Amino acid sequence: MSEIEGQGSAYGRIFREVFGLGKPIVELEKMIAQLKSIDIYLHEMQSIFRGFAAGLLHGLAVLQDGKILWANEAACRIFGYKIEEVINTSGIALAHPDYREKLAARLSAIQAGDVLPTYDIWPFLTKNRVVKQIGSYANRIFYGGKPALLAILVDLSEEQTLQHELSMRAEMLELVADFVFMLDMKGKIKYVNRSMCEVLGYTVDEMVGRSILDFQTKEHKERVKIRLQLATPASQGRYKTAYECKDGTIIPVSAIGKVVNIGGNQYILGVARQSLLKDGQI
């Protein structure tokens, strides 16, 4: 074989090899295009998640071994910090000192995979050292290939204060001698205080859920029914009626009722005081 023929043969082999790379190159280009598409998709998902997290009113945070790796703005506002002040800091240190060991143990157990009730209320300290009651839900996730926690945080401080206030008011209502009751707009009893139960001879369970008309005397039942039908937020007035006790005793009362709004629903709040009932009065 001459040198020229040998070179032609070598060129032929190179050409065939290069030509043979055409199909793999096409497949590689397709793969690169798919990877670019996936990368764009991931960036879009990240953008959606960031927008979702930023718009939430509740706090979100990712913790790993007790350290805050990420938090949204709502979580930072709850504690009074800026985002850069909490990232890579201890989430346990935000808790009230009396509860830090318990919180650390709980978070470690959840991160380790233990099945525990993951919702609880913990006292935390804000940047200004104000104690806040925070409802938190923590769930095990993986971050950076290792177990971590995703925590949802809800500031319950105002709600807790309101609950304490309502509880105190309820206790006060239980101590007054007057009858205090709350009805829905159809007259069904939703609340009745201790004094009314004791005087009428019923338990709370025997009265709540029944109509207030069940406890009226026959001669007053129809008139009270009409008052219930005419009750509006603008209407308020005193009237006389009489309740029939469990043992048949008749208790004349002077009552006043008012429509109130609670949780977006209307109820009738009533107060009645024992009185002498004159004939023909209601």
Backbone hydrogen bonds, N-H to C=O, Kabsch-Sander energy under -0.5 kcal/mol:
donor,donor_aa,acceptor,acceptor_aa,energy
6,G,2,S,-2.4
7,Q,3,E,-2.2
8,G,4,I,-2.4
9,S,5,E,-2.2
10,A,6,G,-2.2
11,Y,7,Q,-2.9
12,G,8,G,-2.1
13,R,9,S,-2.2
14,I,10,A,-2.5
15,F,11,Y,-2.8
16,R,12,G,-2.7
17,E,13,R,-2.6
18,V,14,I,-3.1
19,F,15,F,-3.2
20,G,16,R,-2.2
21,L,17,E,-0.8
21,L,18,V,-1.0
22,G,19,F,-1.3
25,I,21,L,-2.4
26,V,22,G,-2.2
27,E,23,K,-2.4
28,L,24,P,-2.6
29,E,25,I,-2.6
30,K,26,V,-2.1
31,M,27,E,-2.4
32,I,28,L,-2.7
33,A,29,E,-2.4
34,Q,30,K,-2.3
35,L,31,M,-2.6
36,K,32,I,-2.5
37,S,33,A,-2.1
38,I,34,Q,-2.7
39,D,35,L,-2.7
40,I,36,K,-2.5
41,Y,37,S,-2.4
42,L,38,I,-2.9
43,H,39,D,-2.3
44,E,40,I,-2.3
45,M,41,Y,-2.6
46,Q,42,L,-2.6
47,S,43,H,-2.2
48,I,44,E,-2.4
49,F,45,M,-2.8
50,R,46,Q,-2.7
51,G,47,S,-2.3
52,F,48,I,-2.6
53,A,49,F,-3.2
54,A,50,R,-2.4
55,G,51,G,-1.6
56,L,52,F,-0.8
56,L,53,A,-0.5
59,G,153,L,-2.7
61,A,151,A,-1.9
62,V,70,W,-2.7
63,L,61,A,-0.5
63,L,149,L,-2.3
64,Q,67,K,-2.3
67,K,64,Q,-1.8
68,I,89,T,-3.2
69,L,62,V,-3.0
69,L,67,K,-0.7
70,W,62,V,-1.4
72,N,60,L,-2.2
76,C,72,N,-1.6
77,R,73,E,-2.5
78,I,74,A,-1.8
79,F,75,A,-1.1
80,G,76,C,-1.1
81,Y,76,C,-2.1
85,E,82,K,-1.2
86,V,82,K,-0.7
86,V,83,I,-1.3
87,I,83,I,-1.7
88,N,68,I,-3.7
89,T,86,V,-1.9
91,G,66,G,-3.0
92,I,66,G,-0.8
94,L,91,G,-1.0
95,A,92,I,-1.4
96,H,123,P,-2.8
99,Y,96,H,-2.5
100,R,96,H,-0.6
100,R,97,P,-0.7
103,L,99,Y,-2.5
104,A,100,R,-2.7
105,A,101,E,-2.2
106,R,102,K,-2.2
107,L,103,L,-2.7
108,S,104,A,-2.2
109,A,105,A,-2.0
110,I,106,R,-2.2
111,Q,107,L,-2.5
112,A,108,S,-1.8
113,G,110,I,-1.2
114,D,109,A,-2.4
116,L,114,D,-0.9
118,T,116,L,-0.7
120,D,136,S,-1.8
122,W,134,I,-2.6
124,F,122,W,-0.5
124,F,132,K,-3.0
125,L,94,L,-3.2
126,T,130,V,-2.2
127,K,79,F,-2.6
129,R,126,T,-2.0
132,K,124,F,-2.9
134,I,122,W,-3.0
134,I,132,K,-0.7
135,G,133,Q,-0.5
135,G,154,V,-2.9
136,S,120,D,-2.9
137,Y,152,I,-2.1
138,A,118,T,-1.3
139,N,150,L,-2.0
141,I,148,A,-2.1
143,Y,146,K,-3.1
146,K,143,Y,-1.4
148,A,141,I,-2.8
149,L,63,L,-2.9
150,L,139,N,-2.6
151,A,61,A,-3.2
151,A,149,L,-0.6
152,I,137,Y,-2.7
153,L,59,G,-2.7
154,V,135,G,-2.8
156,L,133,Q,-2.6
156,L,154,V,-0.8
160,Q,156,L,-3.2
161,T,157,S,-2.3
162,L,158,E,-2.5
163,Q,159,E,-2.5
164,H,160,Q,-2.4
165,E,161,T,-2.3
166,L,162,L,-2.9
167,S,163,Q,-2.6
168,M,164,H,-2.3
169,R,165,E,-2.4
170,A,166,L,-2.5
171,E,167,S,-2.1
172,M,168,M,-2.1
173,L,169,R,-2.3
174,E,170,A,-1.6
175,L,171,E,-0.7
175,L,172,M,-0.9
176,V,172,M,-1.0
179,F,272,A,-3.1
181,F,270,G,-2.5
182,M,191,Y,-2.5
183,L,268,I,-2.8
184,D,188,K,-2.3
185,M,266,Q,-0.5
187,G,184,D,-2.2
189,I,210,R,-3.3
190,K,182,M,-3.4
191,Y,182,M,-1.7
193,N,180,V,-2.3
197,C,193,N,-1.7
198,E,194,R,-2.8
199,V,195,S,-2.4
200,L,196,M,-2.2
201,G,197,C,-1.5
202,Y,197,C,-1.7
207,M,203,T,-0.9
207,M,204,V,-1.0
208,V,204,V,-3.0
209,G,189,I,-2.6
210,R,207,M,-2.0
212,I,187,G,-2.6
214,D,211,S,-1.4
215,F,212,I,-1.3
216,Q,213,L,-1.1
217,T,242,A,-1.7
220,H,217,T,-1.2
221,K,217,T,-1.6
222,E,218,K,-0.6
224,V,220,H,-2.3
225,K,221,K,-2.1
226,I,222,E,-1.8
227,R,223,R,-1.9
228,L,224,V,-2.2
229,Q,225,K,-1.8
230,L,226,I,-1.7
231,A,227,R,-0.7
231,A,228,L,-0.8
235,S,232,T,-1.1
237,G,257,G,-0.7
239,Y,255,A,-2.4
241,T,253,V,-2.1
243,Y,251,I,-2.7
244,E,215,F,-2.6
245,C,243,Y,-0.6
245,C,249,T,-3.7
246,K,200,L,-3.0
248,G,245,C,-1.8
251,I,243,Y,-3.2
253,V,241,T,-2.7
254,S,273,R,-3.0
255,A,239,Y,-3.4
255,A,253,V,-0.5
256,I,271,V,-2.1
257,G,237,G,-1.0
258,K,269,L,-2.0
259,V,232,T,-0.6
259,V,235,S,-0.6
260,V,267,Y,-3.0
262,I,260,V,-0.6
262,I,265,N,-3.1
265,N,262,I,-1.8
267,Y,260,V,-2.7
268,I,183,L,-2.9
269,L,258,K,-3.2
269,L,267,Y,-0.6
270,G,181,F,-3.1
270,G,268,I,-0.6
271,V,256,I,-2.3
272,A,179,F,-2.5
273,R,254,S,-2.5
275,S,252,P,-2.4
277,L,275,S,-0.5
278,K,276,L,-0.6
281,Q,278,K,-1.9
